[in-house]
Amino acid sequence: MKDFRDLKVWKKSHLLTLEIYKVTSTFPKEEIYGITSQMRRSSSSIPTNIAEGCGRGSDAEFVRFLFIAMGSANELDYQLLLARDLKFLNEEAYLNLYAEVVEIKKMLSSLINKIKSDN
């Protein structure tokens, strides 16, 4: 069993989740069950699935959960775009968060490829 806290991608995605919670706290209150909730769920799903995959018994299971984390990162990618277009995020905030999501997706992809090549 691997300790998810040792993975850089988990650390980075955890920090992103904290930032998403912070920025969405400024969204309109009528969006609490809309985009605010969606962004919080998709962002927290990334480190959650990394953690769950680390607790699984095989590399194949770990990779499966990393792919789920990647899907959540893609969801968040779109939700950031939507939040920007709805004017809930300014351009600078959008670009900073988008860059973090892109970096996390690259890290997930690299980790998946490394695990697959080791087997």
Contacts in CASP RR format, 6 or more apart in sequence:
PFRMAT RR
TARGET T0000
AUTHOR 0000-0000-0000
METHOD contacts of the structure
MODEL  1
MKDFRDLKVWKKSHLLTLEIYKVTSTFPKEEIYGITSQMRRSSSSIPTNI
AEGCGRGSDAEFVRFLFIAMGSANELDYQLLLARDLKFLNEEAYLNLYAE
VVEIKKMLSSLINKIKSDN
1 54 0 8 1.000
1 55 0 8 1.000
1 57 0 8 1.000
2 54 0 8 1.000
2 55 0 8 1.000
2 62 0 8 1.000
3 54 0 8 1.000
4 10 0 8 1.000
4 47 0 8 1.000
4 50 0 8 1.000
4 51 0 8 1.000
4 53 0 8 1.000
4 54 0 8 1.000
4 55 0 8 1.000
5 11 0 8 1.000
7 50 0 8 1.000
7 54 0 8 1.000
7 111 0 8 1.000
8 107 0 8 1.000
9 50 0 8 1.000
9 104 0 8 1.000
9 107 0 8 1.000
9 108 0 8 1.000
9 111 0 8 1.000
10 47 0 8 1.000
10 50 0 8 1.000
10 51 0 8 1.000
10 54 0 8 1.000
12 100 0 8 1.000
12 103 0 8 1.000
12 104 0 8 1.000
12 107 0 8 1.000
13 43 0 8 1.000
13 46 0 8 1.000
13 47 0 8 1.000
13 50 0 8 1.000
13 69 0 8 1.000
13 73 0 8 1.000
13 104 0 8 1.000
14 47 0 8 1.000
16 43 0 8 1.000
16 46 0 8 1.000
16 97 0 8 1.000
16 100 0 8 1.000
16 101 0 8 1.000
16 104 0 8 1.000
17 40 0 8 1.000
17 43 0 8 1.000
17 44 0 8 1.000
17 46 0 8 1.000
17 47 0 8 1.000
19 97 0 8 1.000
19 100 0 8 1.000
20 39 0 8 1.000
20 40 0 8 1.000
20 43 0 8 1.000
20 44 0 8 1.000
20 76 0 8 1.000
20 97 0 8 1.000
21 40 0 8 1.000
21 43 0 8 1.000
23 89 0 8 1.000
23 93 0 8 1.000
23 97 0 8 1.000
24 35 0 8 1.000
24 36 0 8 1.000
24 39 0 8 1.000
24 40 0 8 1.000
26 88 0 8 1.000
27 35 0 8 1.000
27 36 0 8 1.000
27 83 0 8 1.000
27 88 0 8 1.000
28 88 0 8 1.000
31 88 0 8 1.000
35 79 0 8 1.000
35 82 0 8 1.000
35 83 0 8 1.000
35 86 0 8 1.000
35 88 0 8 1.000
38 75 0 8 1.000
38 79 0 8 1.000
39 76 0 8 1.000
39 79 0 8 1.000
39 80 0 8 1.000
39 83 0 8 1.000
42 72 0 8 1.000
42 73 0 8 1.000
42 75 0 8 1.000
42 76 0 8 1.000
42 79 0 8 1.000
43 72 0 8 1.000
43 76 0 8 1.000
45 68 0 8 1.000
45 69 0 8 1.000
45 72 0 8 1.000
45 75 0 8 1.000
46 69 0 8 1.000
46 72 0 8 1.000
46 73 0 8 1.000
46 76 0 8 1.000
46 104 0 8 1.000
47 69 0 8 1.000
49 65 0 8 1.000
49 66 0 8 1.000
49 68 0 8 1.000
49 69 0 8 1.000
49 72 0 8 1.000
50 65 0 8 1.000
50 66 0 8 1.000
50 69 0 8 1.000
52 65 0 8 1.000
53 61 0 8 1.000
53 62 0 8 1.000
53 64 0 8 1.000
53 65 0 8 1.000
53 66 0 8 1.000
54 62 0 8 1.000
55 62 0 8 1.000
56 62 0 8 1.000
56 65 0 8 1.000
59 115 0 8 1.000
59 118 0 8 1.000
59 119 0 8 1.000
60 119 0 8 1.000
62 115 0 8 1.000
63 112 0 8 1.000
63 115 0 8 1.000
63 116 0 8 1.000
66 108 0 8 1.000
66 111 0 8 1.000
66 112 0 8 1.000
66 115 0 8 1.000
67 112 0 8 1.000
69 108 0 8 1.000
70 105 0 8 1.000
70 108 0 8 1.000
70 109 0 8 1.000
70 112 0 8 1.000
73 101 0 8 1.000
73 104 0 8 1.000
73 105 0 8 1.000
73 108 0 8 1.000
74 105 0 8 1.000
76 101 0 8 1.000
77 98 0 8 1.000
77 101 0 8 1.000
77 102 0 8 1.000
77 105 0 8 1.000
80 89 0 8 1.000
80 94 0 8 1.000
80 97 0 8 1.000
80 98 0 8 1.000
80 101 0 8 1.000
81 94 0 8 1.000
81 98 0 8 1.000
83 89 0 8 1.000
83 94 0 8 1.000
84 90 0 8 1.000
84 91 0 8 1.000
84 94 0 8 1.000
89 97 0 8 1.000
END
